[in-house]
Amino acid sequence: MKKIGVILSGCGFLDGAEIQEAVLTLLAIERAGAEAVCMAPDIAQHHVVNHLTGEIAEGETRNVLVESARIARGAVGDLRSASIEDLDALVLPGGYGVAKNLSDFAFRGADCRVNPDVEAAVRACFEGGKPLGFICIAPAIAARVLGQRAGEITIGNDPETARTLEAMGARHIDCPVWNTVVSSQGSVISTPAWMLGPSIGEVARGIDRLIAEITALL
């Protein structure tokens, strides 16, 4: 059975992984006949957000790996010790955790830095010719780590974010939520998901398509 790594960034779209995107990704992988291998960095979240009010929970701290275990039902490993060479592909669901925990894209834009373990995993898969899937805001990681080598990617149709990705060397393509963009290199695939919405059903269509295109390459 093919193994597809899934890098999570916490639990909750405002400060971690977008839960619906993450669960839809895991479901699509299983339905495609592959095995999902969940991973997350063992680091503190940038901050904690009360998802009922949208306000920062002052004084509260959480761990990205521990919070990711909520989504993975405990079956999640520390990214630092993960055997990336055993994976056949890698997928990054979105959520602000990608831009706050896996990187600081939310604060530094095109000058962002990516968590070293995340960068190493993405780089290893790309250089090994393994498919990479980036969902929602996660294409920012592709742009920062791979630059021009990322080729064509999408976050939907937000002009400002698209310009920022292009400032890092990638080429942005406008894309509806149900569709994907496959890079000219063929190994980088992205879909807008909740960068566009407007419903979980439409988001699911795009994620299903992304996983189908990844598994077709395996």
C-alpha positions as CSV (number, residue, x, y, z in Angstrom):
1,M,0.0,0.0,0.0
2,K,1.3,3.5,-0.9
3,K,2.0,5.8,2.0
4,I,1.1,9.5,1.8
5,G,2.5,11.8,4.5
6,V,0.2,14.5,5.9
7,I,1.9,17.3,7.8
8,L,-0.5,18.9,10.3
9,S,0.0,22.3,12.0
10,G,-2.2,22.0,15.1
11,C,-6.0,21.8,15.4
12,G,-8.3,24.7,14.4
13,F,-8.2,26.9,11.4
14,L,-7.3,30.2,13.3
15,D,-4.2,28.8,15.0
16,G,-3.5,25.3,13.6
17,A,-4.6,23.0,10.8
18,E,-8.0,23.6,9.1
19,I,-9.9,20.6,10.6
20,Q,-12.2,20.1,7.7
21,E,-9.4,20.2,5.1
22,A,-7.3,17.8,7.2
23,V,-10.1,15.3,7.7
24,L,-11.2,15.4,4.1
25,T,-7.6,14.8,3.1
26,L,-7.4,11.7,5.3
27,L,-10.7,10.4,4.0
28,A,-9.6,11.0,0.4
29,I,-6.4,9.1,0.9
30,E,-8.1,6.1,2.4
31,R,-10.7,6.1,-0.4
32,A,-7.9,6.1,-2.9
33,G,-6.5,2.9,-1.4
34,A,-3.4,4.5,0.2
35,E,-2.3,4.9,3.8
36,A,-2.1,8.3,5.5
37,V,0.9,8.9,7.7
38,C,0.3,11.9,9.9
39,M,3.2,14.0,11.2
40,A,3.6,17.4,12.9
41,P,6.5,19.3,14.4
42,D,6.9,19.1,18.2
43,I,6.9,22.8,18.8
44,A,4.8,25.4,20.6
45,Q,2.0,27.1,18.6
46,H,2.6,30.8,17.8
47,H,-0.5,31.6,19.9
48,V,-3.8,30.2,20.8
49,V,-7.1,31.5,19.4
50,N,-10.5,31.2,21.0
51,H,-12.4,29.8,18.0
52,L,-15.8,31.0,19.4
53,T,-14.8,34.6,19.7
54,G,-11.8,34.8,17.2
55,E,-9.8,36.5,19.9
56,I,-6.3,35.5,21.0
57,A,-6.4,33.5,24.3
58,E,-3.8,35.5,26.3
59,G,-1.5,33.4,28.5
60,E,-2.6,30.1,27.0
61,T,-0.1,27.9,25.2
62,R,-0.5,24.7,23.2
63,N,1.8,22.3,21.4
64,V,1.5,21.7,17.6
65,L,2.1,17.9,17.8
66,V,-0.2,17.4,20.8
67,E,-3.0,19.4,19.1
68,S,-2.5,17.6,15.8
69,A,-3.1,14.3,17.6
70,R,-6.7,15.5,18.1
71,I,-7.3,15.3,14.3
72,A,-5.3,12.1,13.8
73,R,-6.9,10.3,16.8
74,G,-3.5,10.0,18.4
75,A,-1.8,8.4,15.4
76,V,0.7,11.2,14.6
77,G,4.4,11.2,14.8
78,D,7.1,13.9,15.4
79,L,8.1,15.2,12.0
80,R,11.7,15.5,13.1
81,S,12.0,11.7,13.5
82,A,9.7,10.8,10.5
83,S,11.1,8.4,7.8
84,I,10.4,10.7,4.9
85,E,12.2,8.3,2.6
86,D,9.5,5.7,3.3
87,L,6.8,8.0,2.0
88,D,5.5,7.9,-1.6
89,A,4.0,11.4,-1.5
90,L,3.4,14.4,0.9
91,V,0.4,16.6,1.5
92,L,0.0,19.8,3.6
93,P,-3.6,20.8,4.5
94,G,-4.1,24.5,5.2
95,G,-5.2,26.6,8.1
96,Y,-3.5,29.5,9.7
97,G,-1.2,27.0,11.5
98,V,0.7,26.7,8.2
99,A,1.3,30.4,8.2
100,K,1.9,30.8,11.9
101,N,3.4,27.5,13.1
102,L,4.9,25.7,10.1
103,S,6.2,29.1,8.9
104,D,5.9,32.8,9.7
105,F,4.2,33.6,6.4
106,A,1.3,35.3,8.2
107,F,3.8,37.9,9.7
108,R,6.6,38.2,7.2
109,G,5.0,37.5,3.8
110,A,7.6,36.9,1.1
111,D,10.4,37.1,3.6
112,C,9.0,34.3,5.7
113,R,11.0,31.4,7.1
114,V,9.8,27.8,7.1
115,N,10.2,25.4,10.0
116,P,13.5,23.5,9.2
117,D,11.8,20.0,9.6
118,V,9.0,21.0,7.3
119,E,11.4,22.5,4.8
120,A,13.5,19.3,4.9
121,A,10.5,17.1,4.3
122,V,9.2,19.1,1.4
123,R,12.7,19.3,-0.2
124,A,13.4,15.6,0.2
125,C,10.1,14.6,-1.5
126,F,10.5,17.1,-4.3
127,E,14.1,16.1,-5.0
128,G,13.1,12.4,-4.8
129,G,10.5,13.0,-7.5
130,K,7.6,12.3,-5.1
131,P,4.3,14.2,-5.6
132,L,3.5,17.1,-3.3
133,G,0.1,18.4,-2.5
134,F,-0.6,21.8,-1.0
135,I,-4.0,22.8,0.2
136,C,-5.5,26.3,1.0
137,I,-2.6,28.6,2.2
138,A,-0.1,25.8,2.2
139,P,1.2,26.7,-1.3
140,A,3.1,29.5,0.5
141,I,5.3,26.7,1.8
142,A,5.9,25.4,-1.7
143,A,6.8,28.9,-2.9
144,R,9.2,29.6,-0.1
145,V,11.0,26.2,-0.1
146,L,11.0,25.5,-3.8
147,G,10.9,29.0,-5.4
148,Q,10.8,28.8,-9.2
149,R,11.0,25.0,-9.0
150,A,7.5,25.0,-7.5
151,G,6.2,26.0,-10.9
152,E,2.5,26.9,-11.1
153,I,0.5,26.9,-7.8
154,T,-2.8,28.3,-6.6
155,I,-4.4,29.8,-3.5
156,G,-7.6,30.6,-5.4
157,N,-7.9,34.2,-6.7
158,D,-6.7,36.6,-3.9
159,P,-4.5,39.1,-5.8
160,E,-2.4,40.2,-2.8
161,T,-1.5,36.7,-1.7
162,A,-0.9,35.7,-5.3
163,R,1.6,38.5,-5.7
164,T,3.4,37.4,-2.5
165,L,3.7,33.9,-3.8
166,E,5.1,35.2,-7.1
167,A,7.6,37.3,-5.2
168,M,9.0,34.1,-3.8
169,G,9.5,32.7,-7.3
170,A,6.3,30.6,-7.9
171,R,3.8,31.3,-10.6
172,H,0.2,31.8,-9.4
173,I,-2.8,30.5,-11.4
174,D,-6.3,31.5,-10.5
175,C,-8.4,28.4,-9.7
176,P,-11.9,27.6,-8.5
177,V,-12.4,25.7,-5.3
178,W,-13.3,22.4,-6.9
179,N,-10.3,22.3,-9.2
180,T,-6.5,21.9,-8.8
181,V,-3.4,23.3,-10.4
182,V,-0.8,20.8,-11.5
183,S,2.7,22.3,-12.0
184,S,4.4,22.0,-15.3
185,Q,7.0,19.8,-13.5
186,G,4.0,17.6,-12.6
187,S,4.9,16.9,-9.0
188,V,3.5,19.9,-7.3
189,I,-0.3,20.0,-7.0
190,S,-2.5,22.6,-5.2
191,T,-6.1,23.4,-4.6
192,P,-7.7,26.5,-2.9
193,A,-10.1,24.8,-0.4
194,W,-11.1,27.3,2.3
195,M,-9.2,30.1,0.7
196,L,-12.3,30.2,-1.4
197,G,-15.0,28.0,0.1
198,P,-18.0,28.5,0.0
199,S,-19.0,25.1,1.5
200,I,-17.4,21.9,2.8
201,G,-18.9,20.1,-0.2
202,E,-17.0,22.3,-2.7
203,V,-13.8,22.1,-0.6
204,A,-14.1,18.3,-0.6
205,R,-14.3,18.2,-4.4
206,G,-11.0,20.0,-4.8
207,I,-9.3,17.9,-2.1
208,D,-10.6,14.7,-3.7
209,R,-9.3,15.8,-7.0
210,L,-5.9,16.7,-5.5
211,I,-5.5,13.3,-3.9
212,A,-6.7,11.5,-7.1
213,E,-4.0,13.3,-9.1
214,I,-1.4,12.5,-6.5
215,T,-2.3,8.8,-6.4
216,A,-2.3,8.6,-10.2
217,L,1.4,9.5,-10.2
218,L,2.3,6.8,-7.7
